[in-house]
Structure formats: structure tokens, C-alpha cells
Amino acid sequence: MLKAGDPMPQLSSLWKDLKQETLEKWAWRALRAAFMEWRDRRRPPGVAARFRRAGERFYGFKGRTRLTTAEKLLYVGKGTFRDQLLRRKPKRRKGLGKGQVGMSFSLGGGVMNLLGSITPTAGVTRSQTSVIVNLPGVSVDQHERRTPSGSLTTVSAYRLPAREFFREVATVTVQKAAESWRDQFGWDRRDETFIAMRFRAHMHMILRKAAVSKKGKLKATFVSNHLREHDRVAA
């Protein structure tokens, strides 16, 4: 919808009067523009944002980073997958009903094919407990034992009593995230909300450019070329 104070508020009521082919043509243009804008956004939501610190926090990626002596690396350190996605274009969906338009954009492929079976670590818990170790008693009868030099020596009988002691045992428990790396990286409802919002904005910009002159008046050519002939239909 137009903001308050717009010189042509009646634009908001023109949508229902557009010819079907005009509306669909503009809808394709607006939807593609919205997808491309979302793809290139470095601030979330967006595709480029997924490879930045802000996107990591926004999407709640877990276990996608590792600490090194040099830096904290994101999903793909060399950026090959990132560059591939930022060159990817939305594809027009076919087979939809009359008056419907749709596009798709894949966030998979590339390295994501390898990350579908890897579940990131959500957290690590370390604990330490004491356990009792029991050593049974040992009885040794008198016997002869050959020394290293080959001679025989007598070993006296003896007995070791049973005893127990405490030993500290450390336990490490690893919690895995519910989603794989590929699932985490995929579509978020906030992506869809942003694209829908920008689609409406681009549609309105297209309509305004086609219908309104620089002086803020409705173009006669727009009325004659794109609106239905209500008087003729009514007759």
C-alpha cells in the first residue's frame, strides 16, 4: 500500500482493475526483483547474510564454526559455496494455476550435499565423579622361582589383603543439534516474509511508474492500455 501523503492514493485501488496479462507480467518482474534483492542482502535475512556474523546470530546456526589460532571460520572458509549461491538466479515455477506466479531458489547443492548427514554439536557437558575400585585379596603359597641367571630360589608364602580405593572418572557428554548443517542453512520463515514484503513493494513501484507521471497525475496511456473498459462491460 502507498504511504500516507502519496499524491496518488487511488493507485491502491487499481490492482483489481488491471488486465490479467498485465498483472502477471508485472508480478513476474516484481517477484524476481524481490528474490534478487534477498539473495544479495548482506544483512539478514538474506543469502549473503548467511556467511556473515550477523547472519550466524540471526539464523541461530549452531556448531557451524570452529576456533583456530588465526580466526573464527564460517561454513566454507574459501567461499566457494558462497560465491556459487550469489551467482544463482531464481527459477520460474511452471504449471501453476491461472493468475498465479511463483519462483524457487535452491540453497542446496555443492558442499551442502556433504553436510546433510552431519549434525553439529550444540554443546558439551563435562562432569567428574568418584568410583570405588575393589581389589580382592591374593594368597601366594611358598614356591620356587628360577632367577634370570638360571638358579632356583624359594619364594616365601604371603597374602595380600582385599582393599578398596576411590578413583576419579571424567565424563564428557556431547549434545547434538536437532538439525543437520544443511537443514540449519535452509529456508527460514523470515526469508519468506521478507521476499513477500519486497514483492509487494516492487509491484507498487512498477504500477506507480507505469501509471503516474512525474507531475503525479494518472497517465492517459495507462488507463487506455492496462485498465478494463468498465463502461463497456457494464453495458
C-alpha positions as CSV (number, residue, x, y, z in Angstrom):
1,M,0.0,0.0,0.0
2,L,1.1,3.6,-0.5
3,K,2.3,5.6,2.4
4,A,0.2,8.4,3.8
5,G,0.6,11.6,1.8
6,D,1.2,9.9,-1.5
7,P,0.0,12.2,-4.3
8,M,-1.9,9.3,-6.0
9,P,-3.6,7.3,-3.2
10,Q,-6.0,5.9,-5.7
11,L,-3.2,3.6,-7.0
12,S,-4.0,1.3,-4.2
13,S,-7.4,0.5,-5.7
14,L,-6.2,-0.1,-9.3
15,W,-4.9,-3.6,-8.7
16,K,-8.2,-5.3,-9.2
17,D,-8.8,-3.3,-12.5
18,L,-5.6,-4.5,-14.3
19,K,-5.8,-6.8,-17.2
20,Q,-4.8,-10.3,-16.3
21,E,-1.8,-10.5,-18.7
22,T,-0.5,-7.1,-17.4
23,L,-0.8,-8.2,-13.8
24,E,1.0,-11.5,-14.4
25,K,3.8,-9.8,-16.4
26,W,4.4,-7.3,-13.6
27,A,4.1,-9.9,-10.9
28,W,7.0,-11.9,-12.5
29,R,9.2,-8.8,-12.7
30,A,8.4,-7.9,-9.1
31,L,8.9,-11.4,-7.7
32,R,12.2,-11.8,-9.5
33,A,13.4,-8.4,-8.2
34,A,12.4,-9.4,-4.6
35,F,14.4,-12.7,-4.9
36,M,17.5,-11.0,-6.3
37,E,17.3,-8.3,-3.5
38,W,17.1,-11.1,-0.9
39,R,19.9,-13.1,-2.5
40,D,22.4,-10.2,-2.3
41,R,21.5,-8.9,1.1
42,R,24.5,-8.8,3.5
43,R,22.2,-8.0,6.4
44,P,19.8,-10.8,7.5
45,P,17.5,-12.1,6.2
46,G,19.3,-12.9,3.0
47,V,21.6,-15.4,1.3
48,A,24.8,-13.3,1.5
49,A,24.0,-12.7,5.2
50,R,24.2,-16.4,5.9
51,F,28.0,-16.1,5.6
52,R,28.4,-13.2,8.0
53,R,28.5,-12.8,11.7
54,A,25.1,-11.1,11.8
55,G,23.5,-13.9,9.8
56,E,25.1,-16.5,12.1
57,R,23.3,-15.0,15.1
58,F,20.1,-14.2,13.2
59,Y,19.6,-17.7,12.0
60,G,20.9,-19.3,15.1
61,F,23.5,-21.5,13.4
62,K,25.0,-24.0,15.9
63,G,28.2,-25.8,15.5
64,R,29.0,-24.2,12.2
65,T,32.2,-22.5,13.5
66,R,35.5,-23.6,14.8
67,L,38.2,-21.8,16.7
68,T,41.7,-21.6,15.2
69,T,44.7,-19.5,16.2
70,A,44.0,-17.2,13.3
71,E,40.3,-16.6,13.1
72,K,36.8,-18.0,13.6
73,L,35.9,-19.7,10.3
74,L,32.3,-19.9,9.0
75,Y,30.8,-22.7,6.9
76,V,33.1,-22.5,4.0
77,G,36.4,-20.8,4.6
78,K,37.3,-20.4,0.9
79,G,33.9,-19.0,0.0
80,T,33.4,-21.4,-3.0
81,F,29.9,-22.3,-2.0
82,R,29.1,-18.7,-1.1
83,D,30.2,-17.4,-4.5
84,Q,28.1,-20.2,-6.2
85,L,25.0,-19.2,-4.3
86,L,25.4,-15.5,-5.0
87,R,25.6,-16.2,-8.8
88,R,22.5,-18.4,-8.6
89,K,19.2,-17.0,-10.0
90,P,15.7,-17.8,-9.0
91,K,13.8,-20.1,-11.4
92,R,10.3,-19.5,-12.6
93,R,7.9,-22.2,-11.5
94,K,5.7,-23.7,-14.1
95,G,2.4,-25.5,-14.0
96,L,0.7,-23.1,-11.6
97,G,-2.9,-22.1,-12.0
98,K,-4.2,-19.1,-13.9
99,G,-3.3,-15.9,-12.2
100,Q,-0.6,-17.5,-10.1
101,V,3.1,-16.8,-10.2
102,G,5.9,-18.5,-8.4
103,M,9.7,-18.8,-8.3
104,S,12.1,-21.1,-6.5
105,F,15.7,-20.6,-5.2
106,S,17.8,-23.6,-4.1
107,L,20.0,-23.2,-1.0
108,G,21.4,-26.7,-1.5
109,G,24.0,-28.3,-3.7
110,G,27.7,-28.0,-3.5
111,V,29.1,-28.6,-0.1
112,M,25.6,-28.9,1.4
113,N,25.4,-32.4,-0.2
114,L,28.1,-33.5,2.2
115,L,26.7,-31.7,5.2
116,G,23.2,-33.3,5.2
117,S,24.3,-36.2,7.4
118,I,26.4,-34.2,9.8
119,T,24.7,-33.0,12.9
120,P,26.6,-30.1,14.6
121,T,27.5,-30.0,18.2
122,A,25.1,-27.9,20.3
123,G,27.0,-28.2,23.5
124,V,29.5,-30.2,25.6
125,T,29.0,-31.1,29.3
126,R,31.9,-32.2,31.4
127,S,31.5,-33.9,34.8
128,Q,33.7,-35.7,37.2
129,T,32.6,-38.5,39.6
130,S,34.3,-40.8,42.1
131,V,34.0,-44.5,41.8
132,I,35.0,-47.3,44.2
133,V,37.5,-49.8,42.9
134,N,37.7,-53.1,44.8
135,L,40.8,-55.3,44.7
136,P,40.3,-58.8,46.0
137,G,42.8,-60.4,48.4
138,V,45.6,-62.6,46.9
139,S,47.2,-65.6,48.6
140,V,50.6,-66.9,47.4
141,D,52.0,-70.3,48.5
142,Q,55.6,-71.0,49.0
143,H,57.2,-71.9,45.7
144,E,60.4,-71.9,43.7
145,R,61.2,-69.4,41.1
146,R,64.1,-69.5,38.6
147,T,66.2,-66.4,38.6
148,P,67.5,-64.7,35.4
149,S,70.8,-66.4,36.0
150,G,69.1,-69.8,35.9
151,S,69.3,-70.8,39.5
152,L,66.3,-71.7,41.7
153,T,65.2,-69.5,44.6
154,T,62.5,-70.1,47.1
155,V,59.6,-67.6,47.3
156,S,58.1,-67.4,50.8
157,A,54.3,-67.7,51.1
158,Y,52.4,-64.4,51.6
159,R,48.9,-62.9,51.4
160,L,47.7,-59.5,50.2
161,P,44.5,-58.5,51.9
162,A,41.5,-57.2,49.9
163,R,41.3,-53.4,49.7
164,E,39.3,-50.7,48.0
165,F,40.1,-47.1,46.9
166,F,38.4,-44.2,45.1
167,R,39.2,-43.2,41.6
168,E,38.1,-40.0,39.8
169,V,36.4,-40.6,36.5
170,A,35.8,-37.7,34.0
171,T,32.7,-37.9,31.7
172,V,32.2,-35.9,28.6
173,T,28.6,-35.6,27.2
174,V,28.1,-34.1,23.7
175,Q,24.7,-32.7,22.8
176,K,23.8,-32.7,19.1
177,A,21.6,-30.2,17.5
178,A,18.2,-31.3,16.2
179,E,19.0,-30.3,12.6
180,S,21.9,-31.1,10.3
181,W,24.1,-28.4,9.0
182,R,22.2,-28.5,5.7
183,D,18.9,-28.2,7.5
184,Q,20.1,-25.2,9.5
185,F,21.2,-23.5,6.4
186,G,17.9,-23.9,4.6
187,W,14.8,-21.8,4.3
188,D,13.6,-19.8,7.3
189,R,10.1,-18.3,7.6
190,R,11.7,-14.8,7.9
191,D,13.2,-15.2,4.4
192,E,9.7,-15.9,3.0
193,T,8.3,-12.9,4.9
194,F,11.0,-10.6,3.6
195,I,10.5,-11.7,0.0
196,A,6.7,-11.3,0.2
197,M,7.2,-7.8,1.6
198,R,9.6,-6.7,-1.1
199,F,7.4,-8.3,-3.8
200,R,4.6,-6.0,-2.8
201,A,6.9,-3.0,-2.7
202,H,8.3,-3.8,-6.2
203,M,4.8,-4.4,-7.6
204,H,3.7,-1.0,-6.3
205,M,6.8,0.7,-7.8
206,I,6.1,-0.9,-11.1
207,L,2.5,0.2,-11.0
208,R,3.4,3.7,-10.0
209,K,6.0,4.1,-12.7
210,A,3.5,2.9,-15.4
211,A,0.5,4.8,-14.1
212,V,1.8,8.1,-12.7
213,S,3.6,10.9,-14.5
214,K,6.4,12.9,-13.0
215,K,3.9,15.5,-12.0
216,G,1.9,13.0,-10.0
217,K,-1.0,12.6,-12.4
218,L,-2.5,9.5,-13.8
219,K,-1.3,8.7,-17.4
220,A,-3.9,8.5,-20.0
221,T,-2.0,5.8,-21.9
222,F,-2.1,3.7,-18.7
223,V,-5.8,4.0,-18.5
224,S,-6.4,3.1,-22.1
225,N,-3.8,0.2,-22.3
226,H,-4.0,-1.5,-19.0
227,L,-7.4,-1.0,-17.3
228,R,-10.6,-2.8,-18.2
229,E,-13.4,-0.9,-20.0
230,H,-15.8,-0.8,-17.2
231,D,-18.5,1.1,-19.1
232,R,-18.5,-1.5,-22.0
233,V,-18.6,-4.4,-19.6
234,A,-21.4,-2.8,-17.6
235,A,-23.3,-2.3,-20.8
